[in-house]
């Protein structure tokens, strides 16, 4: 059987203010990064963030610790960017199956059932 993989969208530093690139390693402890680290114990992981600087350290950390991770630059607020990321994922993991997908990007609050959200509200 092919190995499963997980996608974690939104692994950037969140509201943490970066002072310099060396500080990123210490600050990359947000929820998305923590979720990716946990999934990496059992699955290959694909992490998505706008800026590669927000996921490069995490990908290197997971791979150095025996896991398997890749990062894809994706603007989660742009439909075409998300579609492009998922096309890349489909090519890279064609023989694998998706175990989990986590959408951890920040956004506005809408008081509405999830399945009733429009693309613009989401």
Secondary structure, 3 states (H helix, E strand, C coil): CCCCEEEEECCCCCCCCCCCHHHHHHHCCCHHHHHHHHHCCCCEEEEEECCHHHCHHHHHHHHHCCCCEEEEECCCCCHHHHHHHHHHHHHHCCCCCEEEEEECCCCCCCCCCHHHCCCCCC
